[in-house]
Amino acid sequence: MRVHIEHEALKLNAGYGLIMRTPVTLSANAAQQINSIIAAQAAASLLRIGVVGGGCSGFSYTFDLDTQINSDDLLLERDGAKVVIDEASLPFLEGSEIDYVDELIGASFKIHNPNATAACGCGTSFSV
């Protein structure tokens, strides 16, 4: 995994030369919840987030527990929590914040994505 930050421009060079102008961030609430989930799952050590085609708005977020970091993954760490994002998903997530919210209608991971031009009501499907 190669990660390089250039001065104040906040450019990340992750994997095979992909340049991210605005990094993906992980909130403290998300880190706390990931740590709780991982502590209860002996077979997992990190959360993998991705983007796949589908859903009611065109793209959907995926959330999976994993143990392996691939050479082209971006690794995010905060307060001991680890999240990886594959290279193909990074352009869709650039500048996003991965958060965990506990609201009246339920608790879930939520991605605040500045690239999304529309989203469905469930919050897991979006379009760009």
C-alpha positions as CSV (number, residue, x, y, z in Angstrom):
1,M,0.0,0.0,0.0
2,R,1.4,3.3,-1.1
3,V,0.0,6.5,0.4
4,H,1.6,9.8,-0.3
5,I,0.4,13.3,0.9
6,E,1.7,16.3,-1.1
7,H,1.9,19.5,1.0
8,E,-1.4,21.3,1.7
9,A,-3.0,20.1,-1.5
10,L,-4.1,17.0,0.3
11,K,-3.5,14.7,-2.7
12,L,-3.4,11.0,-1.9
13,N,-1.6,8.7,-4.2
14,A,-3.2,5.3,-3.4
15,G,-2.2,2.2,-5.3
16,Y,-1.5,2.4,-9.0
17,G,-1.1,6.1,-9.3
18,L,-4.7,7.1,-8.5
19,I,-4.7,10.7,-7.3
20,M,-7.3,11.7,-4.8
21,R,-7.6,15.5,-4.3
22,T,-9.8,15.1,-1.2
23,P,-9.3,12.2,1.1
24,V,-12.0,9.9,2.5
25,T,-12.4,10.3,6.2
26,L,-13.7,8.2,9.0
27,S,-15.7,9.7,11.9
28,A,-15.1,9.0,15.5
29,N,-18.6,7.4,15.8
30,A,-17.9,5.1,12.8
31,A,-14.5,4.1,14.3
32,Q,-16.1,3.2,17.6
33,Q,-18.8,1.1,16.0
34,I,-16.3,-0.7,13.7
35,N,-14.2,-1.5,16.8
36,S,-17.3,-2.9,18.5
37,I,-18.2,-5.1,15.5
38,I,-14.7,-6.4,15.1
39,A,-14.4,-7.2,18.8
40,A,-17.4,-9.5,18.4
41,Q,-16.2,-11.2,15.2
42,A,-13.2,-13.4,15.7
43,A,-12.8,-14.0,11.9
44,A,-12.7,-10.3,10.9
45,S,-10.1,-7.5,11.4
46,L,-11.4,-4.7,9.3
47,L,-14.4,-3.2,7.4
48,R,-14.3,-3.2,3.6
49,I,-16.4,-0.5,1.9
50,G,-17.0,-0.5,-1.9
51,V,-19.3,0.8,-4.6
52,V,-21.1,-1.5,-7.1
53,G,-23.5,-0.8,-9.9
54,G,-27.2,-1.3,-8.9
55,G,-29.7,-0.1,-6.5
56,C,-32.5,2.3,-7.2
57,S,-30.3,5.2,-7.9
58,G,-27.6,3.5,-10.0
59,F,-24.8,2.7,-7.5
60,S,-24.8,1.0,-4.1
61,Y,-22.4,1.0,-1.2
62,T,-21.2,-2.3,0.1
63,F,-20.1,-3.0,3.7
64,D,-18.2,-6.3,4.4
65,L,-16.1,-7.6,7.2
66,D,-12.7,-8.8,5.9
67,T,-9.2,-9.8,7.1
68,Q,-7.1,-9.0,4.1
69,I,-5.7,-5.7,2.7
70,N,-5.1,-5.9,-1.0
71,S,-2.2,-4.1,-2.6
72,D,-4.5,-1.6,-4.4
73,D,-6.7,-0.8,-1.3
74,L,-6.7,2.5,0.5
75,L,-6.4,1.9,4.2
76,L,-8.1,4.3,6.6
77,E,-7.3,4.0,10.4
78,R,-8.8,5.9,13.3
79,D,-8.7,5.0,17.0
80,G,-7.7,1.4,16.1
81,A,-10.5,0.9,13.6
82,K,-9.5,-0.1,10.0
83,V,-11.4,0.5,6.8
84,V,-10.2,-0.5,3.3
85,I,-11.6,0.8,0.0
86,D,-10.7,-0.9,-3.3
87,E,-9.2,1.2,-6.1
88,A,-12.2,0.9,-8.4
89,S,-14.5,2.4,-5.7
90,L,-12.2,5.3,-4.7
91,P,-13.3,7.8,-7.4
92,F,-16.9,7.4,-6.3
93,L,-16.0,8.0,-2.6
94,E,-13.5,10.9,-3.0
95,G,-14.1,13.5,-0.3
96,S,-16.6,11.3,1.5
97,E,-17.0,10.9,5.3
98,I,-17.8,7.5,6.6
99,D,-20.0,8.0,9.6
100,Y,-22.2,5.9,12.0
101,V,-25.6,7.4,13.0
102,D,-28.1,6.3,15.6
103,E,-31.4,7.9,14.7
104,L,-35.0,7.3,15.6
105,I,-35.5,5.1,12.5
106,G,-32.4,3.0,13.3
107,A,-28.7,2.9,13.5
108,S,-26.4,2.4,10.5
109,F,-23.2,3.4,8.7
110,K,-23.8,6.5,6.6
111,I,-21.6,7.9,3.8
112,H,-21.7,11.6,3.4
113,N,-20.7,11.7,-0.3
114,P,-20.2,15.1,-2.0
115,N,-20.1,13.3,-5.4
116,A,-23.6,12.0,-5.1
117,T,-26.1,14.0,-7.1
118,A,-29.1,12.0,-5.9
119,A,-29.8,9.3,-3.3
120,C,-32.6,7.0,-2.4
121,G,-34.4,7.0,0.9
122,C,-32.5,4.0,2.3
123,G,-29.2,5.9,2.0
124,T,-27.3,3.0,0.5
125,S,-28.0,3.8,-3.2
126,F,-26.8,6.9,-5.0
127,S,-26.1,8.4,-8.5
128,V,-23.3,10.6,-9.7
